């Protein structure tokens, strides 16, 4: 029923609104990437200072192990965040291009929660864009549904790898 009330201008306005939203998200994620890159460069520049750090605190472990743990924590965190944010940026970029030509879903194709009473045109358009990107750009689409548990698991694996490397490399001949 809602379709009868929408004029072509209303539909175009909905596309413009979604395009502005997606573009805003892309710009925001681009700023996140830039901030992480600056932070990563700062971290890499600080590594020699961290390695020379001496303290009067008696650690139950060797200072090299503590420094290796700190460096591994920060390095794995930077890498996971950078991969996640870059993936989201690409996903949002694909959404931005898809909004220009995608056909909105039919109202009967949209599943909604029981508390929602209507399915809006902009919602149908957004879901059509997401489905289009998930079909056409599968790799970037995985970042739209990537859960915190998966990110934590990847971070943990990277952390363990960096710990092992930081403990083995100094003892190589």
Residue, then its C-alpha position, 0 to 999 in steps of 0.5 A: x500500500x505504501x508504494x502507491x503513495x510514493x512519487x518518483x521524487x520520494x524514491x529519489x529522495x530516499x536514494x539520496x538520503x541513503x547515499x549521503x548516509x553511506x558516504x558519511x560512513x565511508x568518510x568516517x571509516x576513512x578517518x579511522x584508517x588514517x588515525x590507526x595508520x598514524x598510531x601505528x607509525x607512532x607505535x613503530x617509532x616508539x618500539x626502540x624506546x620501549x626496548x631500551x626501557x629500564x625500570x626499578x620494578x622487579x617483575x616476576x618475569x624477565x623484562x624482555x618477556x614483559x616488553x614482548x607481551x606489550x609489543x605483541x598486544x599492541x601490534x596484534x590490536x593494530x593489525x586486527x583493527x586495521x583489517x576490520x576497519x578497511x574491510x568495513x570501508x570497502x563494504x560501505x564503498x560498495x554500498x555507496x556505488x550499489x545505491x545508484x542502480x539497485x532495485x528495491x526489494x518487494x515488501x513481501x521479501x522483507x522480514x521484520x521483527x514483530x514490533x515493526x508495523x510497516x516496512x519502509x521504502x528506504x529499508x527495502x532499498x537498504x536491504x537490496x543494497x546489502x544483498x547486492x553487495x553480499x552477492x557481488x563482493x563476498x569478501x568485503x561483505x563478510x565484514x558487515x556481519x563479522x562478530x566480536x567473537x571472530x575478531x577476538x579469536x583472530x586477535x588472540x591468534x595474532x597475539x600468540x604468533x607475535x609472542x612466539x616470534x618475540x621470544x624466539x627471534x632474540x635467541x636465534x644465532 
